[in-house]
Amino acid sequence: MTQPVAIVTGGSTGIGAELCRQMLERGYEVISLARRKPPISDAHLHAMEVDLFDNAATAQAMREIATQYQVTHFIHNAGLIRPALLPDVTQDDLAAVTQLHLGAALTIMQAVLPGMRQHHFGRVVLLSSRGALGLQTRSVYSATKAGMIGMARTWALETAADGITVNVVAPGPIADTEMFRSVIPAESEREKALAAQIPVKRLGRSDDVARAVLFFCDAENGFVTGQTLYVCGGASVGTLTI
């Protein structure tokens, strides 16, 4: 295989930025799709600023990418919570989070699929969440993150014969991300209580998640597809209250 080319959505911060860093270290050409540029610079890192909430803009970005790169890897990491108790959930919340988690993923996948099929190789990883199993105040987040798992399983079945694998990594609470800090203040009693509930007794880090994603990205791991790996310190096999 020639030099791998990876699209990473949400590569400007948190897990996405760590993914970009680790993939660059392993010799990938990396394209970050996000509203901001990543905090690192590298000759093999290409930052495309795009609003993934805008499906037309996402499709246009993919047309531009298709003229320059043969994409071998697609990691859909961009995410948003929009927390609200059931009576307060809005249709706008549902539409926005659905577009980001599912609509953008579909648009990007449809754009890279022909090339992956032509070269009989592709690695796709969707970032879901432990929250897909259900969590208070997470109606739209849980629903769309669970939808990603179903979508990935379907894609895996449809593309397996083409040398393409599609898997899911579902993180638990990852402390060094803007998403986590938007709902849990640093060094707060709430943070300490949350860490105490996790079987391994600590919160996750972006590098924990990135290593799991890179397992699925490995060209040698072609016999694993349609799977969901929870990177959550054991929280997916117990109860969790945020």
C-alpha positions as CSV (number, residue, x, y, z in Angstrom):
1,M,0.0,0.0,0.0
2,T,1.2,3.5,-0.8
3,Q,1.4,6.1,2.0
4,P,-1.9,6.0,3.9
5,V,-4.1,9.1,3.8
6,A,-6.5,9.7,6.7
7,I,-9.4,12.0,7.1
8,V,-9.9,12.9,10.8
9,T,-13.0,15.0,11.6
10,G,-12.7,17.3,14.6
11,G,-8.9,17.2,14.4
12,S,-8.5,20.6,16.0
13,T,-8.8,19.5,19.7
14,G,-9.0,16.7,22.2
15,I,-9.2,13.2,20.8
16,G,-9.0,14.4,17.2
17,A,-5.8,16.4,17.8
18,E,-4.2,13.4,19.5
19,L,-5.3,11.2,16.6
20,C,-3.7,13.6,14.2
21,R,-0.5,13.6,16.2
22,Q,-0.2,9.8,16.6
23,M,-1.1,9.2,12.9
24,L,1.6,11.7,11.8
25,E,4.1,9.8,13.9
26,R,3.2,6.6,12.1
27,G,3.7,8.0,8.7
28,Y,0.1,8.9,7.7
29,E,-0.8,11.9,5.5
30,V,-3.6,13.5,7.6
31,I,-6.4,15.7,6.6
32,S,-8.2,17.4,9.5
33,L,-11.8,18.5,8.9
34,A,-12.9,20.9,11.6
35,R,-14.0,24.5,12.2
36,R,-10.5,25.3,13.5
37,K,-7.0,24.3,12.7
38,P,-5.2,21.7,14.8
39,P,-2.8,22.9,17.4
40,I,0.1,21.2,15.7
41,S,1.8,21.8,12.4
42,D,3.4,19.3,10.1
43,A,4.2,19.1,6.4
44,H,1.9,16.0,6.2
45,L,-1.0,17.6,8.1
46,H,-3.5,19.4,6.0
47,A,-6.1,21.5,7.9
48,M,-9.4,22.1,6.0
49,E,-11.7,24.4,7.9
50,V,-15.3,23.3,7.4
51,D,-18.5,23.4,9.3
52,L,-19.7,19.8,9.5
53,F,-23.1,21.0,10.6
54,D,-23.4,22.3,7.0
55,N,-23.9,19.3,4.8
56,A,-23.5,21.3,1.6
57,A,-20.1,22.7,2.9
58,T,-19.1,19.2,3.9
59,A,-19.9,17.8,0.5
60,Q,-17.9,20.6,-1.2
61,A,-14.9,20.0,1.0
62,M,-15.0,16.3,0.0
63,R,-15.1,17.2,-3.7
64,E,-11.9,19.2,-3.2
65,I,-10.2,16.4,-1.2
66,A,-11.2,13.9,-3.9
67,T,-9.2,15.9,-6.5
68,Q,-6.0,15.8,-4.5
69,Y,-5.9,12.6,-2.4
70,Q,-6.7,8.9,-2.4
71,V,-8.2,8.5,1.0
72,T,-7.4,5.2,2.7
73,H,-8.7,5.9,6.2
74,F,-11.7,7.8,7.6
75,I,-12.0,8.5,11.3
76,H,-15.2,10.3,12.3
77,N,-14.4,11.9,15.6
78,A,-16.3,15.2,15.6
79,G,-19.0,15.3,18.3
80,L,-21.3,17.5,20.3
81,I,-23.4,16.8,23.4
82,R,-26.3,19.4,23.7
83,P,-27.3,18.1,27.1
84,A,-30.9,18.5,28.2
85,L,-33.5,16.7,30.3
86,L,-36.3,15.1,28.2
87,P,-38.8,18.0,28.6
88,D,-36.2,20.5,27.4
89,V,-34.9,18.6,24.3
90,T,-35.6,20.6,21.1
91,Q,-36.0,19.5,17.5
92,D,-33.1,21.9,16.7
93,D,-30.9,20.0,19.0
94,L,-31.9,16.7,17.4
95,A,-31.3,18.0,13.9
96,A,-27.9,19.6,14.6
97,V,-26.5,16.6,16.5
98,T,-27.9,14.1,13.9
99,Q,-26.2,16.0,11.1
100,L,-22.9,16.1,12.9
101,H,-22.8,12.5,14.1
102,L,-24.6,10.8,11.2
103,G,-25.2,13.1,8.3
104,A,-21.5,14.3,8.0
105,A,-20.3,10.7,8.4
106,L,-22.6,9.6,5.6
107,T,-21.5,12.4,3.2
108,I,-17.8,11.8,3.8
109,M,-18.1,8.0,3.6
110,Q,-20.0,8.2,0.3
111,A,-17.2,10.4,-1.1
112,V,-14.3,8.1,-0.1
113,L,-16.0,4.8,-0.8
114,P,-15.4,4.7,-4.6
115,G,-11.7,5.1,-4.2
116,M,-11.5,2.6,-1.4
117,R,-13.4,0.0,-3.5
118,Q,-11.2,0.7,-6.5
119,H,-8.1,0.0,-4.5
120,H,-9.7,-2.8,-2.5
121,F,-8.7,-1.3,0.8
122,G,-10.1,1.0,3.5
123,R,-10.2,1.5,7.2
124,V,-13.2,3.4,8.7
125,V,-13.6,4.1,12.4
126,L,-16.5,6.0,13.9
127,L,-16.2,7.5,17.4
128,S,-19.4,6.7,19.3
129,S,-19.6,6.9,23.1
130,R,-20.3,4.9,26.2
131,G,-23.3,7.3,26.3
132,A,-24.9,5.2,23.5
133,L,-26.0,2.8,26.3
134,G,-28.0,5.6,27.8
135,L,-27.3,8.5,30.2
136,Q,-29.3,11.2,31.8
137,T,-29.6,14.5,29.9
138,R,-28.3,12.8,26.7
139,S,-31.4,12.1,24.6
140,V,-30.0,13.4,21.3
141,Y,-26.4,12.5,22.1
142,S,-27.2,8.9,23.1
143,A,-29.6,8.4,20.2
144,T,-27.1,9.5,17.6
145,K,-24.1,7.8,19.1
146,A,-26.1,4.6,19.2
147,G,-27.1,5.3,15.6
148,M,-23.4,5.4,14.7
149,I,-23.0,1.8,15.9
150,G,-25.9,0.6,13.8
151,M,-24.7,2.5,10.8
152,A,-21.2,1.1,11.2
153,R,-22.4,-2.5,11.4
154,T,-24.4,-2.0,8.2
155,W,-21.5,-0.4,6.4
156,A,-19.2,-3.3,7.5
157,L,-21.6,-5.8,5.9
158,E,-21.8,-3.8,2.7
159,T,-18.1,-3.2,2.3
160,A,-16.4,-6.3,3.7
161,A,-15.9,-7.9,0.4
162,D,-14.2,-4.8,-0.9
163,G,-11.3,-5.0,1.6
164,I,-12.8,-2.2,3.8
165,T,-13.3,-2.6,7.5
166,V,-15.7,-0.4,9.5
167,N,-15.5,-0.4,13.3
168,V,-16.5,1.8,16.3
169,V,-14.6,3.1,19.3
170,A,-16.9,4.2,22.1
171,P,-15.0,6.3,24.7
172,G,-16.2,6.8,28.3
173,P,-15.4,10.1,30.1
174,I,-12.2,11.6,28.6
175,A,-11.0,14.4,30.8
176,D,-8.7,16.3,28.4
177,T,-11.4,17.3,25.9
178,E,-13.4,20.4,25.5
179,M,-16.6,18.4,25.3
180,F,-16.0,16.9,28.8
181,R,-15.0,20.2,30.3
182,S,-18.1,21.8,28.9
183,V,-20.1,19.8,31.4
184,I,-17.6,18.9,34.2
185,P,-15.4,21.6,35.8
186,A,-11.8,20.7,36.3
187,E,-10.9,19.6,39.8
188,S,-14.5,19.7,40.9
189,E,-16.2,17.4,43.3
190,R,-18.3,16.2,40.4
191,E,-15.2,15.2,38.5
192,K,-13.8,13.3,41.5
193,A,-17.1,11.5,42.1
194,L,-17.3,10.5,38.4
195,A,-13.8,9.1,38.5
196,A,-14.6,7.1,41.6
197,Q,-17.5,5.4,39.8
198,I,-15.3,4.1,37.0
199,P,-14.0,0.6,37.7
200,V,-10.3,1.6,36.9
201,K,-10.8,4.6,39.2
202,R,-9.6,7.3,36.8
203,L,-10.9,9.3,33.9
204,G,-9.8,8.6,30.4
205,R,-7.3,10.5,28.3
206,S,-7.3,11.2,24.5
207,D,-4.3,9.0,24.0
208,D,-6.2,6.0,25.5
209,V,-8.8,6.5,22.7
210,A,-6.3,7.2,19.9
211,R,-4.5,3.9,20.5
212,A,-7.7,2.0,20.2
213,V,-8.5,3.8,16.9
214,L,-5.1,3.0,15.5
215,F,-5.7,-0.7,16.2
216,F,-8.6,-0.7,13.8
217,C,-6.7,1.5,11.3
218,D,-3.8,-1.0,11.0
219,A,-3.6,-2.5,7.5
220,E,-2.9,-5.9,9.0
221,N,-6.2,-6.0,11.0
222,G,-8.4,-6.8,8.1
223,F,-10.3,-9.6,9.9
224,V,-12.0,-7.3,12.4
225,T,-15.0,-5.4,11.1
226,G,-18.4,-4.3,12.4
227,Q,-17.2,-4.2,16.0
228,T,-17.6,-1.7,18.9
229,L,-14.7,-1.3,21.4
230,Y,-15.6,0.6,24.5
231,V,-12.7,2.5,25.8
232,C,-14.2,3.5,29.1
233,G,-12.3,2.0,32.1
234,G,-15.1,-0.5,32.6
235,A,-17.9,2.0,32.8
236,S,-19.9,0.2,30.0
237,V,-20.3,-2.9,32.3
238,G,-21.5,-0.9,35.3
239,T,-23.6,2.1,36.1
240,L,-22.4,5.7,35.6
241,T,-24.0,9.0,36.7
242,I,-22.6,12.3,35.4
